[in-house]
Amino acid sequence: MHSLIRLYASGDVPGREVKNMKTATIFALAMLMTATLLTGMTNANSMADVTTDKKEYYPGEQVAITITNNCRGDLLLNGYIIEDEKGEYVYSPPILAFPTILGSGETYSYFWKQTVYDGTEAAPGLYTVKIDQDSVQITILDPELPKVDIVTDQAKYISGESVSVIITNIGQVDIYSVSYWIEDAKGTVIYTPRVAFYSLPIAPGESAEYLWNQIDDSGNPVAPDTYAVCSYQDRTEISIFQGPVIELAVEKTVFELGETVLATLTNTGDMPLVVSNAFTVKAHNGKIVYTSNVLAFLRPLYPGTSIECAWDQIDDEGNMVDPGTYTIITEQGEVTIEIDETQDMLSPEMHSDIRVDVHVQPSPIVPKPHQPRIRA
């Protein structure tokens, strides 16, 4: 009984300040009468242990405190107190309206909401949950912001190619909202998603993927350059290249009958590209009159280099074609020419700029089964 008098009459519990000795004496006698009525009961704090549901808690997280009766008889609960790492009192639960008795082996649970005696939230740090004969320490962790790692599916992209942005939760708490933005080489933000990404929580260790189509906030394609994909805690750099640009050209658009037609494929971009030298010729009525009868081959075409495709105006039957309009078709594009029996003027050079995705390589044109012609 001496512990009850000490706990409640000595001013240990805020809000029950003992103003004078008379008040203390009356309170002590009241507690003594309660103990007398509970003949045979044992002070719970002398024969009990205290545990918590875990050792570490996030700010504001409820702490479950369990007191267990370890003796053979019944025990009278006296509550618990919370002390900070300096040993100073910060909280105890309100006194129960009626005495609570624990039978042998029984437990009773309290729930602390991390508020201190003045109603404010407990600060992060080390705390001790105490009863007279036992105690347990817990830690309230510092508030943790979401921690993310941001990467892209590759470091270099062709102009217009979608950029896959992968955001991974590397922290210890779920993330409910994530975002990213794009900065140019000068650090200027050129793209921000127009809506925040609210989705199912991203648990620790899990990832979410988003796509950027290389369009800025003004709705324009970004220029080839170096860019940074950023979040609040991480960033990664990417490079965007112009990519391969194949120019298909003929020296003129009007040819004399029987004159060799020479078409040139030139890589005017800034990256190598594998191209084929196969081509076909289509007449004005849509009929294919010639398919290149040399074995088509693929070769790397480096920036600034060219390959040629020659046609001597002979069709697949071995006959000279008639004068008219013809279209030379390659995998990189097409160009139209005129064949005239009497050419009296040269036409300006004609070019066709074709942009080619390096990830797409169409199957080469299969040559006709007849024997190739041998040209002198």
Secondary structure, DSSP 4 states (H G I P E B T S, - for coil): -HHHHHHHHTT-STT----SHHHHHHHHHHHHHHHHHTTT-EEGGGSEEEEES-SEE-TT--EEEEEEE-SSS-EE----EEEETTS-EEE-PPPPSS--EE-TT-EEEEEE-SB-TTSPBPPSEEEEEEETTEEEEEEEPPP----EEEEES-SEEETTPPEEEEEEE-SSS-EEEE--EEE-TTS-EEE--SS-EEEEEE-TT-EEEEEE-SB-TTS-BPPSEEEEEE-SS-EEEEEEE---EEEEEES-SEEETTPPEEEEEEE-SSS-EEEE--EEEEETTS-EEEE--SPP-EEEE-TT-EEEEEE-SB-TTS-BPPSEEEEEEETTEEEEEEEESS--SPPPPEEEEEE--TT--PPPPPPPSSPPPPP-
